[in-house]
Amino acid sequence: MSTPATEGSPSSTRRSWLGTGLLILVLPIAVCLMLLAFLTPALNSGPEDLPLAVAGPAPAVEQITDALEERSPGAFEITEYDDAEQAEQAVADREAIGAVTVGQQGVEILKASGAGTPYSTMMDGIATGLEEQQKAQAQQAQGQEQQAPAQGDQTAAQGGQAQGQQAPAQEVTVRDIAPLTDDDPNATAMSTLALPLAFGGMISAAAFTMLSGNRPAVRALGIIGFSALAGVAVTWVLQSWLHAVDGDFWALAGVLALGIAAISLAVSGLQSVLGGVGLALGAVLMMFVANPLSGMATGWQWLPQPWGAIGQQLPIGAAGTALRSVAFFDGTGMTHALIVLVCWAAAGLLLIALSALRKHRKNRTRRADPSASTRSA
C-alpha cells in the first residue's frame, strides 16, 4: 500500500520544481495571449464594408459612390434608397452607420454618434470631402467663365455659363440623429463599461459560489438579485450623476442587469460543472475574449471581421449593443443582442441545475448504499 509523499520528501520536491518550471513556461505564454487578445482587434480595426445609405437622383448617387470608393476603397457597403426618408430610417434602425442624401436643398449628411464615435468622425470626413468637391467645381466653372472673352466668342461664354448652371455648388449640411450627451460628447462612459460589466459578472459568480455552498437555488437567486440591484445602481451613476447617457432609466437598468446576470450565471455554471477550472475558463472567456471583441468603445462593425460579429455572440458585446440601442436609438436594433444575453443566462442556469441534479443523484445513491462511499474512499 503506497503512502502519500510528505512535505520535504524527494518526490514532493520534484513535483514542486516541476510545477514551478511549468508555471515559468506557461505564464509568459498567457501574458502574450492576453496582449494579443487586446491589441490585435485595436491594431486591425478600421473601416471595411461599413453599411452606408445613399439617396438622391441617380447621377448624384453615382457621383457620390464613385467619390467615396476613390477616397476610401472598400470602406463602405453602399445601399441606395428611393428617398431621403428611407435612408434616414435605415440609420435610425441601425441598419446603416450613416447616410448621404441629395435633394433640392443640397446635400445632407446623416450621422448617429450614439452608434460609435469612429462612424461619426467618418461621416464628418465625408461632409468635408463633399464641401471641398463642391468648391472645386465652383472654382472650375468660374475659371471657365473668366477664360471666355468679354467680347468675342459668346458661344464659349454661354457654354461655360451653362456648365456652371448644370453643376451649381450645393450646400452640405450635417445632422446627428442620435447625438451623445453634452456632458459626455466623446462617449467615454460607454467606452469604459466593458470592464465593469466583466468584473461585476465574475466577482458575483465567485462570491455567490462560495457563499451558497451546495445550494444552487440560493446561488442563482443571489446572482439574479445582485444583477438587478447593480443594474439600477450603475444606471443611476451613468444617467443621474454623470449625465453620460440618455434613454429610459428602467430600460437601461434592465439591459445592464441582464448583461451582468448573463456573465455571472455563465461563469457560475462553468464552475458548478468543472470546479475551479470552470471558474478560470469563464474568467478567461469574459476578460480576454468577450471584452476585446465587444466593440464597446467603437461599435462592433469597426472591428476586423469576423471577430466583430463573433463578439456580438458573447455577453459583453451583446450588452454593449443593447445599451447603445436603449440610450441613443429608443431601443431600436437590440433584439438579437437581448436574445444572446438571455441564451447565456439560460445556459448558465442550465449548467447550475445539471450540476445540482448530478450531486443529488450521487447523494441519493450513497444514502441507499452507505458502503459505496466506503468502497470509493
N, C-alpha and C positions, 0 to 999 in steps of 0.2 A: 504493500500500500504506500503510495507516494505521499509525501508531506509537502505542504506549501513552503516555498522559499521564504526565509525570514529576511528582514531588512538587514542589509550589510553582507548577505551571503553572496558568493560569486555569481550565481545565476541572477539574483536581483540586481547586482551591479551591472552585469552585462545588459540586462533589459533597460536599465536606466540610461546607460550610454547609447544603446541602440535608439531609444526614444528621443534622446537629445539630438543625435545625428539626423534622425528623420525630420525633426522639427526645424533644424538648421537648413535642411534642403527644401522642405515643403513651404515654410513660411515666406521666404523670398518669392517663391512662385505665386503664392496667394497675393502678396503685395503687388506684384507685376500684373496679375489678372485684374485686381481691383483698379489699378491705374488705367489699364486698357479699357475696362468697363466704363470709366468716367470720361476718358479723353477721346476714345475712338468716335463716339457719337458727336462730341463737340467739334473735333477737328474735321470731320467729314460732313458736317451739316451744311445746308445751303439750299438755295432754290433749285428744284428739279421737278418738273411736271406739276407745278402748283396750279390748282384749278382756278382759272380766271374767266369771268363773264364779260362778254363784249356785246354791245347792241348799237345799232345805228344803220345808216344807209350802207349798202354793200360796198361801194368804192371806199368809203371811210373806214369800214371794218377791215377791209383787205389792207389798206394802207397802215392801219394801226397794228394789225397782226404781223405784217412784214417788218415793221419798225421794231417791234418787241423781239421778234426772232433774231433780227440782225444785232440788236443791242445785247440781248441775253439769250443765246442759243440754248434751247432745251429747258429754260427756266419755267415756262408756263405750258399748261394744257388748256388751250383756249376753247371755250364753248360759246357759240353765237346764240343770242336770244332775239326774239322778234321785236321787243321794245324795251325801254329803259326800266319799266316797272318789273318785268320778269327778271331782268338782270339784278336789280336791287333785291328782289325776293330771294334769289339764289344766294346772295351774300347773307341776308338775314336768316336763311335756313341753314347756314354753314355749309352750303354746297360749293361755295367759291370763296377764296380769300379776299377778293375784291372785284370791282367791275369798272369797265371803261364804257361810257355811253356817249354817243354823238347825236346831238339834236340841233334844232334851230337856234337855241340859246348858246350853243357852244359845246365844249367837251366837259363832261363831268366825271371825276374820278371818285368812286365809292370805295371806302375802306372800312375795316372793322378792327379797331385797335384791340378790342377785347379778345379777338381770336389769337393774338400774338403780336408782340412789338416788331418782329422782323417783317411781317407781312405789311404792317402799316408803313414801315420805312420804305419797303419796295414800292408801294402804291404812291408814296410821296415822290420817289425817284421817277416813276412813270410820268407823273404830272410835270415834274421839272423837265424831263426829256421832251414831252409834247409841247411845252411852252417854248423851249429852245427851237424846236422844229417849226412852230408857227412863226416865230420871229425871223428865222432864216428864210422861210417862204415869203414873208412880207418884205424883207430887205431885197430878196431876189426880184420880186415884182417891181419894187420901187426902182431898182437899178435898171431894169429893162425900160421903164418909162423915161428915165433920165437919159438913156442912150438914144432914144428917138429924137431926131432933130426938132427943134422948136418950130421951124418952118421947113417943110420938105415932105418927106415920105410920111404922110398921115396914116397910111395903111399900117406901117410898122408901129406907130404910136398907138393906133386903135387896137392892134393885136396885143401890145403889151398891157394896155388897159383892160382888155377883155380877159387876159390871162390873170391879171390881178383880181378881177372880179370873180373869176372862177375859183380861186383859192384864197378867199379872204382869211385874215388871221382871226381865229375863233378864240374866245376867252376859255381858259382852262381853270376849272374850279375843283376843289377837293371837299368832300363831305364825309364825315365819320358817322356811320350809322350805329356803331357800338362803341362809344367812347369810353375811355378809362376815367377814373375819378380825378378831380383836381388835386387831391391830397396824395395820390399815387400815380402820377402821369406815366411812369415807366413800368408799371405792373410789378414792382419789386416784391410786394407781398405774395402775389400769385406765383412768382418765380421761386420763392423760398418755401413753399408749402409742402414740397415733396418729402423733405427730410422730417418735418414734424409728423406728417402722416405715417411714414415708415416707422419712426421711433415710437409714436403713440401706439401703433398696432403691435409692435414687437414687445414693448415693455409691458403692455397689458396682458399679452399672451403669456409671458414668462411669470408675471406676478400672480395671475389667477390660476395658472397651472400649479404653482407651489402652494397657494393657499387652499385650493379646493380639494387637493389630495385625490381620492378615488371617487369623488362626487362630480360626475360630468355635467349634471344639470346645474349645479352651483357654478361651475366654471363657465358654461355657456351663458347663463343669465348674468353673471358678473361682467363678462366681456360686453354683452349687449348693453347693459346698464351704463357701464363706463363709456362706451362709444357714444351713446345718446347724450350723456352729460358733456363729454368732451366736444362733441359737435356743436352744442349750444354755446359752450364757453369760447371756442375758437371763433365761431361766427360773431359773437359779441365783440371780441377783441378786434377782428378784422373790420367789422362794419361800424360798430358804435364808438369804438375807441380810436382806431387808426383811420377810419373812413376810407379804406383801401378798395372796397368792393361795394357795388350796389346790388340790387336784386332783392327778392323776397327773403326775409330773415329766416323763416322756418324752412323754406325750401333749401337754402344754403346749409342750414344746420342739419337737415336730413341727409343731404348728399355727403357732408363731412362725416356724419355719424356712420353712414353706410360704408364709406371708404375705410374708416378706421376699423369698423367691425369686420369687413372683408379681409383686411390684412391680419388682424388679430385672430380671427377664427381659423383662417387658413394655416397660420403658424402654429396655433394651438392644436389643430387637428393633426398636423405632421408630427408634433411632439407626442401626442397621445398614441400614435401608431409606431413611431420609430424611436421614441425616447429622446435623449439628448442629441442624437444625430439629426432627428427631425427638426428640433429647435434650431440647430445650427444651419441646416439646409434651408429652413424658412427664412432665417435672418439673411443668408447669402442671397437668396432669391429676391427678397424685397429690397435690400440695400444696394446690391451690386448688379442686379439685372433690371428689376422693375423701376428703380429710381433713375438711373441714367437714361433709360429708354422711355421714360414717361412723357418727355416733351413738355413738362410743366412750365418751363421758363419760356419756351419759344412757340409751343404748338407742335403737335406730333408730325405734321406734314413737312416741317423744316428738317427733321432728322433724316439720315440716309435710309433708304428703303432696301429691304423690307423691315428694318429694325423699328422704324417709327410705327408701322402697322402692328408689329408684334407687341410693342409696348402698350398699345391700346387694348390688348387682351389680358393685361396684367392690372392688378388693383390700383396702383398709383397713377398709371396713365389714364385709366378709365375714370378715376376720381377727378383728375385734373380737367379732362374734357367736360365732365358733368358740371363741375364748378364754374368753368367759363360759360357754359350754356346758361346756367341759372343767373350768374352775376351780370352778364352782358347781353344775353340773347333771349331773355324771358323764358328760359327753359327749352328753347328750340335746339334740336340736334343732339339730345343726350340719351335717346332711347337705347342705343347699342351700349353705351357706357353703363347705364343702370343695369342692363341685363348681365354684363360682365361682372359687375360688383356683386349682384345677387348670386350668380353662379359660384363665385369664390367663397362667399359667406356660406352658401348651402353646402359646398364641398367640405368646408371646414367642419360644419355641424355634423355632416355625414361621417367624417373620419372620427370625430369625438364619439358619436353614437356607436360606430362599429367597434371602436376600442373598448368602450364600456360593455358592449354585448359580449365581446370575447372574454373580458375579465369576469363577467358574471357567469359565463358558462364554465370557466375554469374553477371558480369558487364553488359552484354547484356540484361539479364533479368531485372536488375534494371533500365536500360535506357528505356526498353519497358514499365515497370510498376513502376514508381517512388514511388508509395505508398507502394510497397512491402518492400522497405528498411525502411520506416517509421514504418510499422507494425511490422517488425522483431526487430526494435530497441525498 
